[in-house]
């Protein structure tokens, strides 16, 4: 009986060898499981069948978990390496470059000449931008400080890209799934946006654009000093005004406070810096909308940033600026005139040159235009002064003006372009009737209408002659005709049977459409494209009505 009982007790003790330890043992750390150590071979050998099975299952589970985290870690490392590779490829592979002269502020007048090399006028900058320097005689010292405080507090420390701010913006962007308004662009990057023709795309294209923007900011930092970059930025940024297109701090100072940038108070400097991210959202002149509280809140935010960054020599200046904001900034709208001595012909020529410069140098068109206005250039046009003067004289006559009763102030309008057909040159142009017309505004001659009948000779007649479809003596019946899905009409009557020569003289619509129909729209488009009319394509313009403009 003794021996049997002893054997049974031995078996019971054996099954208890791998039971969970008591709290006391766990605390003491004497048990292998409690201490986190792997069981020894002897301990595993002494386990019961059920314990060994549970142990192996747990071991497999831990092994799978380790493999999962290892694979996850490797994937993350791989993703980071691929991301860095793509970033490096875009950053260092960007071939964009800019001539330093297009970055340096130049206030020399540009001179515009006519076809006979006579001076038409001198340009001293766009009417909505005035170039000033950062010295105290032209700009309040607190104006650049305010912009740095709210836009790029580490401006003088980084090399074009603020890594900390960019990282924070990226994380914020990911957390908010692309809906974050938190920006990471440095002042140098913002300058890049303003001088290049890159659009703010979204998604993958937006990421690519952002990396290129960083690369270009780095390149600019190697070309210009920090003060030069800041000065160019302050003279370039858009600061509201709606259709007035207020750009640069000097014009903005005049527009909002009717004073020069050198005379701005600290609070007024903070206001201009604060509205930079969305100027029209703080417009104090917008009818029916009171932005007073938004203006106060934003301006005080800028002042607080300036204080925290140690930009005030004493607390008194800060408190006085805040008090001025609380009392309400004194806005006084400055008068912005848009008259100019520039003719429509010369203005159109400058626009064309600006577009060419922008395309060749990878610049924004408006920025290229600013360069032309104040860059000390000699601009030669094809304007014939005698014809231009006569055209402008005629367009100022009240004879042609009929005012609208429904819309007070509005009146009939007209535009005209005169060409030297032997040279293909524009010798005169006017884009509006009356004294309120403006060469820097809407040019109706090139912006407000289709080419009309002027396209007929190159859309139908010339290619048809070249292809041998017609000659000047070819006869067509110019009478009402219905074409497939198209029924054009003549505004000058119908000629009946007439020659090409006669039809061109009276600009007969039916006649021209018949010529195009015999020629084929495809051949017409090919001819137009060779002639330089690149806006037409076979995919979108394969219609008979193209011949009528």
C-alpha positions as CSV (number, residue, x, y, z in Angstrom):
1,X,0.0,0.0,0.0
2,X,2.9,2.4,0.8
3,X,4.6,1.8,-2.5
4,X,1.5,2.3,-4.6
5,X,0.6,5.5,-2.9
6,X,4.1,6.8,-3.4
7,X,4.1,6.1,-7.1
8,X,0.7,7.8,-7.6
9,X,2.1,10.9,-5.7
10,X,5.1,10.9,-7.9
11,X,2.9,11.0,-11.1
12,X,0.8,13.9,-9.6
13,X,4.0,15.9,-8.8
14,X,5.3,15.3,-12.3
15,X,2.2,16.9,-13.9
16,X,2.5,19.9,-11.7
17,X,6.1,20.7,-12.7
18,X,5.1,23.3,-15.4
19,X,2.1,24.9,-13.8
20,X,1.9,28.7,-13.7
21,X,3.9,29.9,-10.7
22,X,2.3,31.7,-7.8
23,X,2.3,35.4,-7.6
24,X,4.9,35.2,-4.9
25,X,7.2,33.2,-7.2
26,X,6.5,35.5,-10.1
27,X,7.5,38.4,-8.0
28,X,10.7,36.7,-6.9
29,X,11.6,35.7,-10.5
30,X,12.7,32.2,-9.5
31,X,10.4,30.4,-12.0
32,X,11.8,30.3,-15.6
33,X,8.5,31.3,-17.2
34,X,8.1,34.2,-14.7
35,X,11.6,35.4,-15.4
36,X,10.9,35.3,-19.2
37,X,13.7,32.7,-19.8
38,X,13.3,29.9,-22.3
39,X,12.6,26.5,-20.6
40,X,15.7,24.2,-20.6
41,X,15.7,20.9,-22.4
42,X,15.4,19.1,-19.0
43,X,12.3,21.2,-18.2
44,X,10.8,20.5,-21.5
45,X,11.6,16.7,-21.1
46,X,9.8,16.7,-17.8
47,X,6.6,18.3,-19.2
48,X,3.4,16.3,-19.6
49,X,2.2,15.6,-23.1
50,X,-0.4,18.3,-22.9
51,X,2.1,20.8,-21.6
52,X,4.7,19.9,-24.3
53,X,2.0,20.3,-27.0
54,X,0.9,23.7,-25.6
55,X,4.6,24.8,-25.4
56,X,5.3,23.8,-29.0
57,X,2.1,25.6,-30.2
58,X,3.2,28.7,-28.4
59,X,6.7,28.4,-29.8
60,X,5.3,28.2,-33.4
61,X,3.0,31.2,-32.8
62,X,6.0,33.3,-31.5
63,X,8.0,32.2,-34.5
64,X,5.3,33.3,-36.9
65,X,5.0,36.6,-35.1
66,X,8.7,37.1,-35.3
67,X,8.7,36.4,-39.0
68,X,5.7,38.8,-39.6
69,X,7.5,41.6,-37.8
70,X,10.7,40.9,-39.7
71,X,9.0,40.9,-43.0
72,X,7.1,44.1,-42.0
73,X,10.4,45.7,-41.0
74,X,12.1,44.8,-44.2
75,X,9.1,46.1,-46.3
76,X,9.3,49.4,-44.4
77,X,13.0,49.6,-45.0
78,X,12.5,48.8,-48.6
79,X,9.7,51.4,-49.0
80,X,12.0,54.0,-47.3
81,X,14.8,53.1,-49.7
82,X,12.6,53.3,-52.7
83,X,11.1,56.6,-51.5
84,X,14.6,58.0,-50.9
85,X,15.6,56.8,-54.4
86,X,12.7,58.4,-56.1
87,X,13.2,61.6,-54.0
88,X,16.9,61.7,-55.0
89,X,16.1,61.0,-58.6
90,X,13.6,63.9,-58.8
91,X,15.7,66.3,-56.6
92,X,19.0,65.8,-58.3
93,X,17.6,64.9,-61.7
94,X,15.7,68.2,-62.2
95,X,17.4,70.0,-65.1
96,X,15.7,73.3,-64.4
97,X,18.1,76.2,-64.3
98,X,17.6,80.0,-64.3
99,X,19.9,82.8,-65.3
100,X,20.8,84.9,-62.3
101,X,19.8,88.1,-64.1
102,X,16.2,86.8,-64.0
103,X,16.3,86.6,-60.2
104,X,18.1,89.9,-59.5
105,X,15.9,92.9,-58.9
106,X,16.3,95.4,-61.7
107,X,14.6,98.8,-61.7
108,X,16.1,100.1,-65.0
109,X,13.5,101.3,-67.5
110,X,12.8,99.2,-70.5
111,X,12.3,101.1,-73.8
112,X,9.8,100.2,-76.5
113,X,10.4,101.1,-80.2
114,X,8.2,101.1,-83.3
115,X,9.1,99.7,-86.7
116,X,11.1,102.8,-87.5
117,X,13.2,102.5,-84.3
118,X,11.4,105.6,-82.8
119,X,10.8,105.4,-79.0
120,X,7.1,104.7,-78.3
121,X,7.5,104.9,-74.5
122,X,9.6,104.0,-71.5
123,X,8.4,101.4,-69.1
124,X,9.2,101.7,-65.4
125,X,7.4,98.6,-64.1
126,X,3.9,97.1,-64.2
127,X,1.3,99.6,-62.8
128,X,0.4,97.1,-60.1
129,X,4.0,96.4,-58.8
130,X,6.6,98.7,-57.4
131,X,10.1,97.5,-56.7
132,X,11.7,98.6,-53.4
133,X,14.7,97.5,-51.4
134,X,14.8,96.3,-47.8
135,X,16.7,99.3,-46.4
136,X,14.9,101.4,-43.8
137,X,14.5,104.3,-46.3
138,X,12.1,102.2,-48.4
139,X,10.7,99.5,-46.1
140,X,9.8,99.2,-42.4
141,X,12.4,96.9,-40.8
142,X,9.4,95.0,-39.2
143,X,7.9,94.1,-42.5
144,X,10.4,91.4,-43.5
145,X,10.5,90.3,-39.8
146,X,6.8,89.7,-39.8
147,X,6.9,87.6,-43.0
148,X,9.7,85.5,-41.6
149,X,7.9,85.0,-38.3
150,X,4.7,83.6,-39.8
151,X,6.0,82.1,-43.0
152,X,9.5,80.7,-42.3
153,X,11.1,81.2,-38.9
154,X,14.2,79.3,-39.7
155,X,14.7,81.2,-43.0
156,X,18.3,82.2,-42.2
157,X,19.2,78.7,-41.0
158,X,18.2,76.4,-43.8
159,X,19.4,76.0,-47.4
160,X,16.1,76.5,-49.2
161,X,14.1,73.8,-47.5
162,X,13.1,73.7,-43.8
163,X,13.4,70.0,-43.1
164,X,11.6,70.2,-39.7
165,X,8.7,72.1,-41.1
166,X,8.5,69.9,-44.2
167,X,8.5,66.7,-42.1
168,X,5.7,68.1,-39.9
169,X,3.7,69.2,-42.9
170,X,4.1,65.7,-44.4
171,X,3.0,63.9,-41.3
172,X,0.0,66.3,-40.9
173,X,-0.9,65.7,-44.5
174,X,-0.9,61.9,-44.0
175,X,-2.9,62.1,-40.8
176,X,-5.6,64.2,-42.4
177,X,-5.6,62.2,-45.6
178,X,-4.5,65.0,-47.8
179,X,-7.0,67.6,-46.4
180,X,-4.5,69.5,-44.2
181,X,-4.0,73.1,-44.9
182,X,-0.7,73.1,-43.0
183,X,2.0,74.2,-45.4
184,X,5.7,73.4,-45.3
185,X,7.0,75.7,-48.0
186,X,9.9,77.9,-47.1
187,X,10.1,81.5,-48.3
188,X,12.6,80.3,-51.0
189,X,10.1,77.6,-52.1
190,X,7.4,80.2,-52.3
191,X,9.6,82.4,-54.5
192,X,10.1,79.4,-56.8
193,X,6.3,79.0,-57.1
194,X,6.0,82.6,-58.1
195,X,8.7,82.7,-60.8
196,X,8.1,79.3,-62.4
197,X,5.3,77.9,-64.5
198,X,4.7,74.8,-62.3
199,X,1.1,74.2,-61.4
200,X,0.0,73.1,-58.0
201,X,-1.1,69.6,-59.0
202,X,-2.5,67.1,-56.6
203,X,-1.7,63.4,-55.9
204,X,1.5,61.9,-57.3
205,X,2.0,64.8,-59.7
206,X,1.8,67.2,-56.7
207,X,4.4,65.3,-54.8
208,X,6.7,65.3,-57.9
209,X,6.2,69.1,-58.2
210,X,6.9,69.6,-54.6
211,X,10.2,67.7,-54.8
212,X,11.2,69.7,-57.9
213,X,10.3,72.9,-56.0
214,X,12.7,71.9,-53.2
215,X,15.5,71.2,-55.7
216,X,15.0,74.6,-57.4
217,X,14.9,76.4,-54.0
218,X,18.2,74.7,-53.2
219,X,19.7,76.0,-56.5
220,X,18.4,79.5,-55.9
221,X,20.0,79.5,-52.4
222,X,23.4,78.9,-54.0
223,X,22.9,81.8,-56.4
224,X,21.5,84.5,-54.1
225,X,22.1,85.7,-50.6
226,X,19.3,85.3,-48.0
227,X,18.5,89.0,-48.1
228,X,18.4,89.0,-51.9
229,X,15.9,86.1,-51.8
230,X,13.8,87.8,-49.2
231,X,13.8,91.1,-51.0
232,X,12.7,89.5,-54.3
233,X,10.0,87.6,-52.5
234,X,8.6,90.7,-50.8
235,X,8.5,92.5,-54.2
236,X,6.8,89.6,-55.9
237,X,4.1,88.1,-53.7
238,X,0.4,88.5,-54.5
239,X,-1.4,90.3,-51.6
240,X,-5.0,90.6,-52.8
241,X,-7.0,93.4,-54.3
242,X,-9.2,91.0,-56.4
243,X,-9.1,92.1,-60.0
244,X,-6.6,94.9,-59.1
245,X,-4.0,92.1,-58.7
246,X,-2.0,93.8,-55.9
247,X,1.5,92.4,-55.9
248,X,4.5,93.3,-53.8
249,X,4.5,95.0,-50.4
250,X,4.9,98.5,-51.6
251,X,1.7,98.5,-53.7
252,X,-0.1,96.5,-51.0
253,X,0.9,99.2,-48.4
254,X,-0.6,101.8,-50.7
255,X,-3.7,99.8,-51.4
256,X,-4.6,98.9,-47.8
257,X,-3.2,101.9,-45.9
258,X,-2.6,104.6,-48.5
259,X,1.0,104.9,-47.4
260,X,4.5,103.7,-48.4
261,X,5.9,100.5,-46.9
262,X,8.5,102.5,-45.0
263,X,5.8,104.2,-43.0
264,X,3.9,101.1,-41.9
265,X,3.3,100.5,-38.2
266,X,4.3,97.2,-36.7
267,X,0.6,96.1,-36.6
268,X,0.2,97.0,-40.2
269,X,3.3,95.0,-41.1
270,X,1.9,92.0,-39.2
271,X,-1.4,92.4,-41.2
272,X,0.3,92.2,-44.6
273,X,2.3,89.2,-43.5
274,X,-0.7,87.5,-42.1
275,X,-2.9,87.7,-45.1
276,X,-0.2,86.2,-47.4
277,X,-1.6,82.6,-47.3
278,X,-5.1,83.8,-48.5
279,X,-5.3,87.5,-49.2
280,X,-8.8,87.9,-50.4
281,X,-10.2,86.0,-47.3
282,X,-9.2,89.1,-45.2
283,X,-10.3,91.8,-47.7
284,X,-11.4,94.8,-45.6
285,X,-13.1,96.4,-48.6
286,X,-15.3,93.5,-49.6
287,X,-19.0,94.7,-49.7
288,X,-21.4,92.9,-47.5
289,X,-18.7,90.9,-45.6
290,X,-17.2,91.9,-42.3
291,X,-13.7,90.5,-41.9
292,X,-12.8,92.5,-38.8
293,X,-12.5,89.6,-36.3
294,X,-10.6,87.4,-38.8
295,X,-8.2,90.3,-39.4
296,X,-7.7,90.9,-35.7
297,X,-7.1,87.2,-34.9
298,X,-4.7,86.7,-37.8
299,X,-2.7,89.9,-37.1
300,X,-2.3,89.1,-33.4
301,X,-1.1,85.6,-34.3
302,X,1.7,87.1,-36.4
303,X,2.6,89.6,-33.6
304,X,2.7,86.7,-31.1
305,X,5.0,84.7,-33.4
306,X,7.3,87.8,-33.7
307,X,7.4,88.2,-29.9
308,X,8.1,84.5,-29.3
309,X,11.0,84.7,-31.8
310,X,12.5,87.6,-30.1
311,X,11.9,90.2,-32.8
312,X,10.9,93.0,-30.3
313,X,13.6,94.8,-28.3
314,X,11.1,95.2,-25.5
315,X,7.6,94.2,-24.4
316,X,6.2,97.7,-24.8
317,X,6.4,97.6,-28.7
318,X,4.5,94.3,-28.7
319,X,1.8,95.6,-26.3
320,X,1.3,98.8,-28.4
321,X,1.0,96.8,-31.6
322,X,-1.6,94.5,-30.0
323,X,-3.5,97.5,-28.7
324,X,-3.6,99.0,-32.2
325,X,-5.1,95.8,-33.6
326,X,-7.7,95.7,-30.9
327,X,-8.8,99.3,-31.6
328,X,-9.1,98.3,-35.3
329,X,-6.5,98.9,-38.0
330,X,-7.1,102.1,-40.0
331,X,-7.7,101.0,-43.6
332,X,-7.6,103.7,-46.2
333,X,-7.9,102.5,-49.8
334,X,-5.2,103.9,-52.0
335,X,-6.1,104.8,-55.6
336,X,-4.6,102.5,-58.2
337,X,-4.6,103.9,-61.7
338,X,-4.2,101.6,-64.7
339,X,-3.7,104.1,-67.5
340,X,-0.5,103.8,-69.6
341,X,1.1,105.5,-72.5
342,X,1.6,102.1,-74.1
343,X,-0.3,101.4,-77.2
344,X,-2.4,98.2,-77.8
345,X,0.1,97.1,-80.4
346,X,3.1,97.5,-78.2
347,X,1.3,95.9,-75.2
348,X,0.4,92.9,-77.4
349,X,4.0,92.6,-78.6
350,X,5.3,92.6,-75.0
351,X,2.8,89.8,-74.1
352,X,4.0,87.7,-77.0
353,X,7.7,88.3,-75.9
354,X,6.8,87.4,-72.3
355,X,5.2,84.1,-73.4
356,X,8.3,83.3,-75.4
357,X,10.6,84.2,-72.5
358,X,8.5,82.1,-70.1
359,X,8.6,79.1,-72.4
360,X,12.3,79.3,-73.0
361,X,13.4,79.9,-69.4
362,X,10.6,77.9,-67.6
363,X,9.2,81.0,-66.0
364,X,5.7,82.1,-65.0
365,X,4.2,84.3,-67.8
366,X,3.3,87.2,-65.4
367,X,6.8,87.0,-63.9
368,X,8.4,87.2,-67.3
369,X,6.2,90.2,-68.1
370,X,7.4,91.9,-65.0
371,X,11.0,91.3,-66.1
372,X,10.3,93.0,-69.4
373,X,8.6,96.0,-67.8
374,X,11.4,96.8,-65.4
375,X,14.5,94.9,-66.7
376,X,16.2,97.6,-68.8
377,X,15.3,95.9,-72.1
378,X,15.1,97.3,-75.6
379,X,11.8,96.0,-77.0
380,X,11.3,96.4,-80.8
381,X,7.8,96.1,-82.3
382,X,6.3,96.2,-85.8
383,X,4.0,99.2,-84.9
384,X,3.6,101.8,-87.6
385,X,3.3,105.1,-85.7
386,X,1.3,106.9,-88.4
387,X,-1.3,104.1,-88.7
388,X,-1.5,103.5,-85.0
389,X,-2.0,107.2,-84.2
390,X,-4.7,107.5,-86.8
391,X,-6.5,104.4,-85.5
392,X,-6.4,105.6,-81.9
393,X,-7.7,109.0,-82.9
394,X,-10.7,107.4,-84.6
395,X,-11.4,105.1,-81.7
396,X,-11.6,108.1,-79.3
397,X,-14.5,109.7,-81.2
398,X,-17.9,109.7,-79.5
399,X,-19.6,109.0,-82.8
400,X,-19.3,105.2,-82.4
401,X,-20.2,105.1,-78.7
402,X,-23.8,104.2,-77.7
403,X,-24.3,103.8,-73.9
404,X,-26.4,101.1,-72.5
405,X,-29.5,102.1,-70.5
406,X,-29.6,98.8,-68.7
407,X,-26.0,99.0,-67.6
408,X,-24.9,102.5,-66.7
409,X,-21.4,103.3,-67.9
410,X,-21.2,100.4,-70.4
411,X,-21.2,101.2,-74.1
412,X,-20.7,99.7,-77.5
413,X,-17.3,98.3,-78.2
414,X,-15.1,97.6,-81.1
415,X,-11.6,96.4,-82.0
416,X,-9.3,96.4,-85.0
417,X,-6.1,95.0,-86.2
418,X,-4.2,96.2,-89.3
419,X,-1.7,93.9,-90.9
420,X,1.1,94.4,-93.4
421,X,0.2,91.3,-95.5
422,X,3.5,91.5,-97.4
423,X,5.5,90.9,-94.2
424,X,2.9,89.3,-92.0
425,X,3.4,92.0,-89.4
426,X,0.9,93.8,-87.2
427,X,1.3,97.5,-87.8
428,X,-1.6,98.8,-85.7
429,X,-4.1,97.6,-83.2
430,X,-6.8,99.0,-80.9
431,X,-8.7,96.8,-78.5
432,X,-11.5,99.1,-77.3
433,X,-13.6,102.2,-77.9
434,X,-13.5,105.4,-75.9
435,X,-11.3,107.0,-73.4
436,X,-11.9,104.3,-70.8
437,X,-10.1,101.7,-72.9
438,X,-6.8,100.5,-71.6
439,X,-4.0,98.8,-73.4
440,X,-3.1,96.8,-70.3
441,X,-6.6,95.6,-69.9
442,X,-8.8,93.6,-72.2
443,X,-7.6,93.7,-75.8
444,X,-10.8,92.7,-77.7
445,X,-8.8,92.5,-80.9
446,X,-7.0,89.3,-79.7
447,X,-8.9,88.2,-76.6
448,X,-12.6,88.6,-77.1
449,X,-13.5,87.1,-80.4
450,X,-13.0,84.2,-82.9
451,X,-11.0,84.8,-86.1
452,X,-14.2,84.9,-88.1
453,X,-13.9,85.3,-91.9
454,X,-10.3,86.1,-91.7
455,X,-9.5,82.4,-91.4
456,X,-11.2,81.5,-94.7
457,X,-8.2,82.2,-97.0
458,X,-5.9,79.8,-95.0
459,X,-8.6,77.3,-94.0
460,X,-10.0,76.7,-97.5
461,X,-8.8,78.7,-100.4
462,X,-5.0,78.5,-100.0
463,X,-4.8,74.7,-99.2
464,X,-7.3,74.0,-102.0
465,X,-5.2,75.9,-104.5
466,X,-2.1,74.2,-103.3
467,X,-3.8,70.8,-103.6
468,X,-5.0,71.6,-107.2
469,X,-8.7,71.4,-106.2
470,X,-9.4,74.9,-107.4
471,X,-7.9,77.9,-109.2
472,X,-8.8,81.5,-109.0
473,X,-11.3,81.0,-111.9
474,X,-13.0,77.9,-110.5
475,X,-16.8,78.4,-110.4
476,X,-19.2,77.2,-107.7
477,X,-22.9,77.8,-107.2
478,X,-23.2,80.2,-104.2
479,X,-26.8,79.5,-103.2
480,X,-28.6,78.1,-100.1
481,X,-27.2,74.6,-99.5
482,X,-27.7,72.0,-96.7
483,X,-24.7,69.9,-95.9
484,X,-24.8,66.8,-93.7
485,X,-25.8,68.1,-90.2
486,X,-25.0,71.7,-91.2
487,X,-26.9,74.5,-93.0
488,X,-24.8,77.7,-93.2
489,X,-26.1,81.0,-94.5
490,X,-24.6,84.1,-96.3
491,X,-24.9,87.4,-94.4
492,X,-24.1,89.4,-97.6
493,X,-26.6,87.7,-100.0
494,X,-26.0,84.9,-102.5
495,X,-23.9,85.3,-105.7
496,X,-25.2,82.3,-107.6
497,X,-22.6,81.0,-110.1
498,X,-19.3,82.9,-109.3
499,X,-15.6,82.4,-109.4
500,X,-13.2,81.9,-106.4
501,X,-11.9,85.3,-107.0
502,X,-15.3,86.9,-106.6
503,X,-16.3,84.7,-103.7
504,X,-13.2,85.8,-101.7
505,X,-14.0,89.4,-102.4
506,X,-17.5,89.2,-100.9
507,X,-16.6,86.6,-98.2
508,X,-19.3,84.1,-99.3
509,X,-19.9,81.5,-96.6
510,X,-21.7,78.9,-98.8
511,X,-18.9,79.1,-101.4
512,X,-16.2,78.6,-98.8
513,X,-17.9,75.6,-97.2
514,X,-18.2,74.0,-100.6
515,X,-14.5,74.5,-101.3
516,X,-13.7,72.9,-97.9
517,X,-16.0,70.0,-98.6
518,X,-14.2,69.2,-101.8
519,X,-10.8,69.7,-100.3
520,X,-11.4,67.6,-97.1
521,X,-11.3,69.0,-93.5
522,X,-8.3,66.8,-92.7
523,X,-6.2,68.5,-95.4
524,X,-7.4,71.9,-94.2
525,X,-6.3,71.2,-90.6
526,X,-2.9,69.9,-91.8
527,X,-2.3,73.2,-93.8
528,X,-3.4,75.3,-90.8
529,X,-1.0,73.5,-88.5
530,X,1.9,74.0,-90.9
531,X,1.0,77.6,-91.1
532,X,1.3,77.9,-87.4
533,X,-2.3,77.6,-86.2
534,X,-1.5,75.0,-83.6
535,X,-4.8,75.3,-81.7
536,X,-6.8,73.2,-84.2
537,X,-6.6,69.4,-84.2
538,X,-8.3,66.6,-86.2
539,X,-9.8,65.2,-83.1
540,X,-11.7,68.3,-82.1
541,X,-12.0,70.4,-85.2
542,X,-13.0,68.1,-88.1
543,X,-16.1,70.1,-89.0
544,X,-17.1,72.1,-92.0
545,X,-18.0,75.1,-89.9
546,X,-14.3,75.7,-89.1
547,X,-13.9,77.6,-92.3
548,X,-16.2,80.3,-91.0
549,X,-14.0,80.8,-87.9
